[in-house]
Amino acid sequence: MESSYTQTFFERGREFLQVDTPIICGAMTWVSDPQLVSAVANAGAFALLAGGNTPVDILERQIKETQELTDKPFGINLITIAPLYKDHLELVRKHNLPFVVFAGSFPRKTEVLKAKATGAKVLCFASTMSIANRMLSYGADALILEGMEAGGHVGHVSLMILLQQVLFKIRDVPIFVAGGIGTGQMCAHLFLMGAAGVQLGTAFAVSDECTAHPNFKKRFIQAKAREAISTPEFDSRLHVVAVRALRNKGYEDFNALQLELMEALDNGTLAQADVQMRVEEFWMGKLRSAVIDGDIEHGSLMAGQSVGLIHEMKPVKAIIQDLLTDMEAEFSRVAKQLKA
Ligand SMILES: Cc1cc2nc3c(=O)[nH]c(=O)nc-3n(C[C@H](O)[C@H](O)[C@H](O)COP(=O)(O)O)c2cc1C
């Protein structure tokens, strides 16, 4: 039975996402497929299909498959720097997708407006107050604040700071927060701070329904928070966007690639744009090797520091239920403390 606290704190996220539980399973390239997305949607929460670098016909098939597996709403995550991004954006209109999350870099105003013209709600990442204001001026309907604790491509600022810089300042649109979340207790406090919902990635990557290779999931279960480290940038000419992943030989392979690319830039054998392409291709390829082929040595084990909070594999329904139970307990504990 849901408490009045949960009803109060969930109201905004529920209304925006049109789901019972404003918990988002963040898009994960190669991981967020129709099975995972529909499992989360059917469990009453919200999920995103990952556009990534997926060929258009395959992404289109995934959209249709997800629509067959659930009649609940779900969204799509589009990587603005992906080679097929423009074609992916076209699928929003073609398939009447109700939600779009722009990721990678920041979308142009015309792209936000194009998505909105289809009737879709648009969510954008905001890593600073000025980016938040820019995305809102473009027409974003909601924001996602993702701290550097998160898995995958990350910014430089922790969620702790983003909460104070952005969440506490912007009250007129729903804000969803991500990065390092693994417990219902933490979710409760984020709702108390004003979040409309929470977004988790790593926790759902180890769900039973996640079709990632068993080696990938097993490695997550064993990992400690401190093993999920972000990549350094050796040279500012490389424009490396940091990636947080479990440290393995793939991390060293990336460092070797950076040295090779610096030399190529020095010698003029590669242009700036090609260098960035090589960096992005490296991550997409390495993530695929880990998620699909199970290469946990050289593949990329993108994971948030939240990996240290996850100790077992569970069905999606149980992940969500456990978060809800712990959230309820924390709301009651705080309420009692405030009344005392
Ligand atoms: C394996 C993996 C792949 C990811 N790929 C994407 C992606 O394609 N697009 C995106 O916006 N975020 C991506 N993320 C970030 C997640 O959507 C989510 O925001 C993040 O995992 C939250 O932090 P947490 O892992 O600590 O829960 C990825 C994360 C992981 C772990």
Ligand as a Chemical Component Dictionary entry (heavy atoms), coordinates in Angstrom:
data_LIG
# 
_chem_comp.id                   LIG 
_chem_comp.type                 NON-POLYMER 
_chem_comp.pdbx_formal_charge   0 
_chem_comp.three_letter_code    LIG 
# 
loop_
_chem_comp_atom.comp_id 
_chem_comp_atom.atom_id 
_chem_comp_atom.alt_atom_id 
_chem_comp_atom.type_symbol 
_chem_comp_atom.charge 
_chem_comp_atom.model_Cartn_x 
_chem_comp_atom.model_Cartn_y 
_chem_comp_atom.model_Cartn_z 
_chem_comp_atom.pdbx_ordinal 
LIG C1  C1  C 0 26.868 0.330 -20.187 1  
LIG C2  C2  C 0 26.323 1.743 -20.177 2  
LIG C3  C3  C 0 26.004 2.345 -21.395 3  
LIG C4  C4  C 0 25.441 3.636 -21.400 4  
LIG N1  N1  N 0 25.059 4.198 -22.597 5  
LIG C5  C5  C 0 24.382 5.387 -22.595 6  
LIG C6  C6  C 0 23.831 5.903 -23.807 7  
LIG O1  O1  O 0 23.919 5.302 -24.869 8  
LIG N2  N2  N 0 23.171 7.096 -23.734 9  
LIG C7  C7  C 0 23.009 7.789 -22.546 10 
LIG O2  O2  O 0 22.406 8.861 -22.537 11 
LIG N3  N3  N 0 23.533 7.304 -21.406 12 
LIG C8  C8  C 0 24.182 6.117 -21.399 13 
LIG N4  N4  N 0 24.615 5.590 -20.199 14 
LIG C9  C9  C 0 24.274 6.297 -18.927 15 
LIG C10 C10 C 0 22.970 5.730 -18.321 16 
LIG O3  O3  O 0 21.857 5.991 -19.137 17 
LIG C11 C11 C 0 22.686 6.310 -16.916 18 
LIG O4  O4  O 0 22.451 7.689 -16.974 19 
LIG C12 C12 C 0 23.830 6.043 -15.959 20 
LIG O5  O5  O 0 24.174 4.675 -16.030 21 
LIG C13 C13 C 0 23.410 6.417 -14.535 22 
LIG O6  O6  O 0 24.422 6.133 -13.611 23 
LIG P1  P1  P 0 24.507 4.721 -12.836 24 
LIG O7  O7  O 0 25.103 3.767 -13.790 25 
LIG O8  O8  O 0 25.389 4.992 -11.666 26 
LIG O9  O9  O 0 23.117 4.320 -12.430 27 
LIG C14 C14 C 0 25.227 4.326 -20.176 28 
LIG C15 C15 C 0 25.581 3.701 -18.970 29 
LIG C16 C16 C 0 26.106 2.425 -18.946 30 
LIG C17 C17 C 0 26.430 1.778 -17.627 31 
# 
loop_
_chem_comp_bond.comp_id 
_chem_comp_bond.atom_id_1 
_chem_comp_bond.atom_id_2 
_chem_comp_bond.value_order 
_chem_comp_bond.pdbx_ordinal 
LIG C1  C2  SING 1  
LIG C2  C3  SING 2  
LIG C2  C16 DOUB 3  
LIG C3  C4  DOUB 4  
LIG C4  N1  SING 5  
LIG C4  C14 SING 6  
LIG N1  C5  DOUB 7  
LIG C5  C6  SING 8  
LIG C5  C8  SING 9  
LIG C6  O1  DOUB 10 
LIG C6  N2  SING 11 
LIG N2  C7  SING 12 
LIG C7  O2  DOUB 13 
LIG C7  N3  SING 14 
LIG N3  C8  DOUB 15 
LIG C8  N4  SING 16 
LIG N4  C9  SING 17 
LIG N4  C14 SING 18 
LIG C9  C10 SING 19 
LIG C10 O3  SING 20 
LIG C10 C11 SING 21 
LIG C11 O4  SING 22 
LIG C11 C12 SING 23 
LIG C12 O5  SING 24 
LIG C12 C13 SING 25 
LIG C13 O6  SING 26 
LIG O6  P1  SING 27 
LIG P1  O7  DOUB 28 
LIG P1  O8  SING 29 
LIG P1  O9  SING 30 
LIG C14 C15 DOUB 31 
LIG C15 C16 SING 32 
LIG C16 C17 SING 33 
# 
